[in-house]
């Protein structure tokens, strides 16, 4: 059995909302992440997808403790991260890194790229002098760039090149786990495939484990072993990539996949599933299942269960996890006939 590298249990992040200038009172909270649980196996890529604002990027930052969780547990390699003091967290950061969405914003414009790549080595006091220079050259070559680029500034590079620099910086201290937070969403389509292939090659070479965050379903399918789907701070489905894309169980996942373009025009056109209404506010999420206000199948579940009871994430077979009351009353394939289609 494959070893679990990361274990997340009931993780929550509520950002408080304050009112008043002098006496600032907490009047509410944005429930960005509201009780999610999942594991990441050593050597795999777990894709995390969902609409903008669903909490996926916040989840990545919580795992790395770039922001502090409200509650919950994050165990990395058997070590509980949430309760660690800063000085104890420091050596753990050598094992966990992040590639940011904006390749320009993540690099200091006043630093040459060689210094940006070398910074983690200096901070963790792993190398000095010529060793650092040699390491920077090796990393630039490994991500497909000339070592002479070390003496240039970020504004001298294209978006794809800057993202390669960001990847080189993340690899500098030989991490085990990398959070890739929408690493190709800001890049041209022609460059996206190059960066994805680079990430896949680096994973094989350095035995890396990825949490790959994206909203592009085709991108996630290309690189992920398993895929988790989030909606309004909750996880609604988790399955292997092949199974989730061929047999989506949750109505929200089905709607997402129906909207994804088909690359091969000879394939049968998908029936589009239309979702009614707007995305609810994470400040005041709906009771029960958070998707029930937009779900076309909500009336198929008796006793208004979707509106009153939050469905747990349960296994429907073969490790396919779904949080949906539909699977307690009827198979989804039978109910799809009632979904309004374009």
N, C-alpha and C positions, 0 to 999 in steps of 0.2 A: 504494500500500500504506500502511495506517495505521501511524503511528510508534509504536514501543514506548516508553512512558514509564517502565515499571518492569520490570526483569529480575531474577528471583530464581533462583539456581543452587545446588543442593545445600545448602540452608540447614538448619542443625541447631542445636538448643538442648537440652543435657543439663544438668539441674539436679542437682548432686552431693548424695549422701546421706552424712552424716557420723555416726560413732558415737564415743562417749566424751566425757567432760567436760573433762579436762585435755588429753590427746593425741587430738585429733579426727582420726580416720582416715576417709578416703573409702572407703566400702564398696560403693558403687554409684551409679547415676544414674537419674533419671527422664527418659526419652527423650521429651520433650514434642513436639519436632519433630525428625524424623530423616531429613533428606535430601530436601527437596522442591524442585521447580523449576517455575517458571511465569513467564509474561509478562503484563503488563497494558498494553493499548493505550491511547493517548491518547484521552480522551473517552468511554471505555466504562465499564461497571459490571461488575466481576467478582464474582460471588457465591461465597462460601466456606461450605460447609455440612458438617455431620457431627454425631455424637453429642457430648454433653458430655464434655470431657476428651480430645478427639481432637487438640487443639493449634491450633485455628483462631484463637483470641484471642491465643495466644502468637505465632503467625505475624504477626499485625498489629502487635504491639508490637515484634517483631524488625525488621520493615521500617522502622519509625520510630526504631529504636534506643532505645526506652524501656527495653528490656532488651538486653544484649549477646549476640550469637550465639556459640555454641561454635565454629562454622566455617561456611563457605559464603560466598556473594557476593550482595550486593544493590546493583544499579546503578539509579540514579534519574536520568533525563535524561542518561545516559551517564557519570555520576559514581559511582564506587565508594564506598558509604557505610560499609562495615564497617571500612575502614582509616582513615577520617577522624578526625583529632583533634577534641576538643570544640570548639575555637574555629573550626575549619573546618566543623564540622557545624551550627553555629548558623545561618548563612544558609540552609542547606538546610532547616532546620525551618520557615522562612517559607513554603516551598513544599509542606509536608506537615503535615497536621493530623489530629486524631482526634475522633470523637464517641463518647463512652463509653456503655456499656450502662445504667448506673445514673444517671439524670439528676440525682438529688439528691446522691449521693455524689461526683459530679464537680464540684459547685459548692461553694465555701467558704461555709458557713452564716453566717459573720461579715462577709461582703462583700455589699454591694448588687449586684444583677445588672449594673447599669451598670458598676461597677468591674471585675467579672469579665470582661465583654466587652471592656473597655478595656485589661485587663492585657497581652494580647499586643502591642498597639500601643505601650504604654510600654516593655515589655521589649525590643522590637526597635527602639525609638526611631524610629518611623515618623511619629508625629504628636505634638502636644502641645496643651494648653489647649482652646480652643473647637473645634478640628478634631476632637479625640477625642470630645467631647460630641456633635458633629454626626454623626460616624461611628456612634456607639452608637445614636443615634435612628434613623438610616437602616437599620441592621441589624435593630433591633427591629421596625420597620415591615415590613421585607422578609420576616421570618419570621411575620408575622401578629399582632404584638403592639403595644400602645400604647407610644409613647415615654415616657409617664409612669411605666411600670413600671420604668424604670431606677433609681428611688429606692426600690425594694422589695427584700426579702430572699427567698432561695430558698424558705423555708418558707411563704411567702404564695401560692405557685403550685401548680397541679396537676402531675401527672407529665408530661402532654403539653406544658404550658407550659414546664416546666423543660427538657425535651428541646429545645424550640424555642430556648431561651436558649443551651443547649449548642451548637446548630447555628450560632447567630449568633456565638458566640465563636470557633468554628472558622473562620468565614468572614471574621473581622475583618481578617486580614492578607493576604487574597486568595490563598489557596493554590491549587495546581494539582491536588493529590491529597489525598483524604480517606479515612481508614480509618473506616468506620462499624461499630463493634463491637456488634452486636446492638442497634441504636438504638431498636427498637420492642418488644423482648421484655418490657420491664417496664411496658408501657402497656396500657390497655384496648383491646379489639379495635376499638371505635368510633373511637379516637384513632389507632390504628396507620395506617389508610388516609390520614388527614390528614397525618401526618408523612412517610409514603412519597411522597405526591403532592408535598409541599413539597420533599423531596430531589430528586425528578425535575425539578421546575420550576427549582430552583437549579442543577442540573447543566446544563440547557439555557442558562440565563442567564449563568452564570459559566464555562462550558466546563470543568467539573470532571470529574475521573476518580475513580471510587470503587472501593474494595475493601469489599464489603458482606458482613459476617460475620453468619451467623444459623443457627439450627437449624430454623426454620420454613420448610419447603420452599415453601409457597404464597407467602410473603413474598418469598423469593428469586426465584421465577419471575416475580413481578410487576415487579421492578425491574431484573433482571440481563440483560445481553447474553450473557454466558457464565457457566457455573457449574462450580466445582471442588468435588469431594467428597473429604473427608479421613477417614481411619480410623486411629486409634492412631499419629498422628505422620507418616503417609504419605499422599500423594495417590493416589487410586485411579481417578479419572475426571475428565475435563475436556472440556467440549463446549459448543456454543451452547445457550442456554436451551431453545429449541424442540426441539432434537434430544435433549438429555439427558432431557427430560420425556416425549418421545414414544418414544424408542428407547434406554432405559438399557441399557448393556452389562455393567457390573460387577454381580455378584450382590448386593453390599452396597447399591449404588444402587437396584437393583430392590426390595430389601427396604424401604428407606427410603420409596420412592414408594408401595409397596403399603400402607404404614401411614398415609399422608396421607389425611385426610378429603376426600370429594368434596362440593363446595358444591352442585352441582346433583343433586337426588335422582332426576331422570329418567335420568341417565346410568347405564350398566351398572356395577354394583358391582365394584370391583377384587377379584381373588383375593389374599388376604393371604398373604405369604411369611413363615413363621415361622423365626426364627433361634434355634438352640439354644445353650445355655451363656451364660456371663457375659462381659462385655468383659474381655479380658486386661489385666494390669497393664503400664503403660508402663515400669516398673522392669525387668521381665523379659519383653519381648515374645516371641511365638512365633517360631521359626525359619521361614525361607522366607517365604511370603505370610502377613502378619499376620492376615489374615481367615480362614485355613484352619481354625482351631479352631471357627468358627461357620458356615462356608460349607456349604450343603446340596449343593453340586455338587463338593466336594473329591475324591470318589472317581471322578469322571468323567475326571480327568486321570491318565494312566498314570505309572508309575515314582515315585509319591509326590512328584512334582515340586513340588506346592504346599507340601509340608512341608519341602522342602530348599532350594528356590531362590526368591529374592525376584523377582517378575516386574517388569520395567522398565515405565515408562509409555511406551506406544507408540501410534502413529497407526493406527487401524483404518479410516481413510478420511474425507476431508473435514474434517480437523483434529480429529476425535473421538479423544481420547487415553484409553487404558484400560490399567491395570496388572493383567492377569489372564491366567493360562496357558490358560484356556478357549478363547481366541480363536486359539490355535495348533493346537487339535485338532478343534474343531467349532464351528459357530455357536451362540450362546447360545439362540436361539429353539428349536432342536432339543432342547437340554438342559433347558429349563424344565419339560418334562413330568415330570421326576423330582423337582421341588421339592415338599416337603410343604406343603400349604395348609390354611388354616383353613376 
